[in-house]
Amino acid sequence: MRHDFAWRNQTDLLWGALSSGGAFLVVLNPHGKPNPMTIGWGQIGIVWSRPVFSVLVRQSRYTHECLRAASSFTVSVPAPGTLKDELALCGTKSGRSLDKFHAAGLTAAPAQHVETPIVGECLAHYECRLLARTQQAVAHFADADIVERFSYKEGSTHGVFFGEILASYTTRSQAN
């Protein structure tokens, strides 16, 4: 059973996850198969007068390729201190040659408003319709320390994917 919340009301749970192990970004690959990836970066706010979840994915990742072709994505946030092994697997293995849902023992549960599934074992979920994609360029960074710290060179920066938040909710069975 789900419990809807305003997209801005569970940010402490999201920020906690992003700063201590991550959350799951799920996108369909070009063949329609769901691909979960662990993210440690993300932003929620207002862009274009809409609630938006922005995710950053390095250009070298298979998930980047999937997001370039997708129309939606979901972000699923585990309960604090849970799913550490699953997050580690989804953050270190490529979905190009591995079914990460199966390998991690995770459930691809249906979302309510987008085709992309959520991670059924997680506590909070964001369903997003892709609005825009942009690619960072090394020349656009004003702080050279960022370029050095994250080993950026042309072709290795992050893409930024902006998704309109269509639904945000917790799974009550996990919240209790």
C-alpha positions as CSV (number, residue, x, y, z in Angstrom):
1,M,0.0,0.0,0.0
2,R,1.3,3.4,-0.8
3,H,1.2,6.7,1.0
4,D,1.5,9.8,-1.3
5,F,3.6,12.7,-0.1
6,A,4.3,16.1,-1.5
7,W,7.6,15.8,-3.5
8,R,9.3,18.3,-1.1
9,N,8.3,16.6,2.1
10,Q,10.6,13.5,2.2
11,T,13.8,15.2,1.2
12,D,15.5,14.3,4.5
13,L,15.1,10.6,3.7
14,L,16.4,11.2,0.2
15,W,19.4,13.3,1.3
16,G,20.2,10.8,4.0
17,A,20.3,8.0,1.4
18,L,22.3,10.0,-1.2
19,S,25.0,10.9,1.4
20,S,25.3,7.3,2.9
21,G,25.2,4.6,0.3
22,G,22.8,5.9,-2.4
23,A,19.4,5.5,-4.0
24,F,18.3,3.5,-7.0
25,L,17.8,5.3,-10.3
26,V,15.9,3.0,-12.7
27,V,15.5,3.5,-16.4
28,L,14.4,1.2,-19.2
29,N,17.1,0.2,-21.7
30,P,16.4,0.5,-25.4
31,H,14.9,-3.0,-25.4
32,G,12.4,-2.1,-22.6
33,K,14.3,-3.9,-19.8
34,P,14.7,-2.1,-16.5
35,N,18.2,-1.1,-15.4
36,P,18.8,0.0,-11.8
37,M,21.9,2.1,-11.0
38,T,23.0,3.5,-7.7
39,I,23.2,7.3,-7.5
40,G,24.8,9.4,-4.9
41,W,23.9,12.7,-6.5
42,G,20.5,14.2,-7.3
43,Q,18.6,17.4,-6.9
44,I,14.9,18.2,-6.2
45,G,13.5,21.6,-6.9
46,I,11.5,23.8,-9.2
47,V,12.5,24.2,-12.8
48,W,10.3,25.5,-15.6
49,S,7.6,26.1,-12.9
50,R,7.4,22.3,-12.3
51,P,8.7,20.0,-9.6
52,V,11.8,18.4,-11.0
53,F,14.2,15.7,-9.9
54,S,17.6,16.1,-11.6
55,V,20.0,13.2,-11.8
56,L,23.6,13.2,-12.9
57,V,25.1,10.2,-14.7
58,R,28.6,10.0,-16.1
59,Q,28.8,9.7,-19.9
60,S,30.7,6.4,-19.7
61,R,27.8,4.6,-17.9
62,Y,25.4,2.3,-19.7
63,T,22.6,4.1,-17.8
64,H,23.6,7.4,-19.5
65,E,23.0,5.7,-22.9
66,C,19.6,4.4,-21.6
67,L,18.6,7.8,-20.3
68,R,19.4,9.4,-23.7
69,A,16.7,7.3,-25.3
70,A,14.2,7.0,-22.4
71,S,11.0,9.0,-21.7
72,S,11.0,8.4,-17.9
73,F,12.9,7.3,-14.9
74,T,12.2,6.5,-11.3
75,V,14.2,7.0,-8.1
76,S,13.7,4.6,-5.2
77,V,15.1,5.4,-1.8
78,P,15.9,2.5,0.6
79,A,15.0,2.7,4.3
80,P,18.0,4.0,6.3
81,G,20.7,1.3,6.7
82,T,19.1,-1.2,4.3
83,L,19.9,-2.7,0.9
84,K,23.7,-1.9,1.2
85,D,24.8,-5.0,-0.8
86,E,22.2,-4.3,-3.5
87,L,23.3,-0.7,-3.7
88,A,26.9,-1.8,-4.0
89,L,26.1,-4.3,-6.8
90,C,24.0,-1.7,-8.8
91,G,26.7,0.9,-8.4
92,T,29.6,-1.3,-9.6
93,K,28.2,-3.6,-12.3
94,S,27.0,-2.7,-15.7
95,G,23.4,-3.4,-16.9
96,R,24.7,-3.8,-20.4
97,S,25.5,-7.4,-19.8
98,L,23.8,-8.1,-16.4
99,D,20.2,-8.1,-15.2
100,K,20.9,-6.2,-12.1
101,F,17.4,-6.6,-10.7
102,H,17.8,-10.4,-10.8
103,A,21.5,-10.4,-9.7
104,A,20.7,-8.2,-6.6
105,G,17.5,-10.0,-5.8
106,L,15.4,-6.9,-6.2
107,T,11.8,-6.6,-7.4
108,A,10.9,-4.4,-10.4
109,A,7.5,-3.3,-9.2
110,P,5.0,-1.4,-11.4
111,A,5.1,2.4,-11.1
112,Q,1.8,4.3,-11.0
113,H,2.3,7.0,-13.7
114,V,5.3,6.0,-15.8
115,E,6.4,2.8,-17.6
116,T,9.7,2.6,-15.7
117,P,9.3,0.4,-12.6
118,I,10.3,1.2,-9.0
119,V,12.4,-0.9,-6.7
120,G,9.8,-2.7,-4.6
121,E,12.0,-3.2,-1.6
122,C,12.5,0.6,-1.1
123,L,10.7,3.0,1.2
124,A,10.2,6.1,-0.9
125,H,9.7,6.5,-4.7
126,Y,9.8,9.3,-7.2
127,E,8.3,8.8,-10.7
128,C,9.6,11.2,-13.3
129,R,8.9,12.1,-16.9
130,L,12.0,13.2,-18.7
131,L,11.8,16.8,-19.7
132,A,15.4,17.6,-20.8
133,R,18.9,16.2,-21.1
134,T,22.1,18.2,-21.1
135,Q,25.8,17.2,-21.2
136,Q,28.4,19.0,-19.1
137,A,31.4,20.3,-20.9
138,V,34.8,20.7,-19.2
139,A,35.1,24.3,-20.6
140,H,31.9,25.3,-18.7
141,F,33.3,24.6,-15.2
142,A,34.2,27.7,-13.3
143,D,36.0,25.7,-10.6
144,A,39.1,23.8,-11.9
145,D,39.1,21.8,-8.6
146,I,35.9,20.1,-9.7
147,V,37.4,19.1,-13.0
148,E,40.5,17.7,-11.3
149,R,38.7,16.1,-8.3
150,F,36.3,14.2,-10.6
151,S,38.8,13.4,-13.3
152,Y,36.8,15.2,-15.9
153,K,38.0,15.4,-19.5
154,E,35.9,15.8,-22.6
155,G,33.9,12.6,-23.1
156,S,33.9,11.7,-19.3
157,T,31.7,14.4,-17.8
158,H,28.2,13.8,-16.4
159,G,24.9,14.2,-18.3
160,V,22.2,16.0,-16.3
161,F,18.7,14.5,-16.8
162,F,15.7,16.6,-15.7
163,G,12.6,14.7,-14.8
164,E,9.2,16.2,-13.9
165,I,8.1,14.5,-10.7
166,L,4.7,13.0,-11.5
167,A,4.3,11.0,-8.2
168,S,6.1,10.7,-4.9
169,Y,5.1,8.2,-2.2
170,T,6.3,5.8,0.5
171,T,5.4,2.2,0.7
172,R,3.5,1.8,3.9
173,S,4.6,-1.8,4.5
174,Q,8.2,-0.6,4.5
175,A,7.5,2.5,6.5
176,N,6.0,0.6,9.5
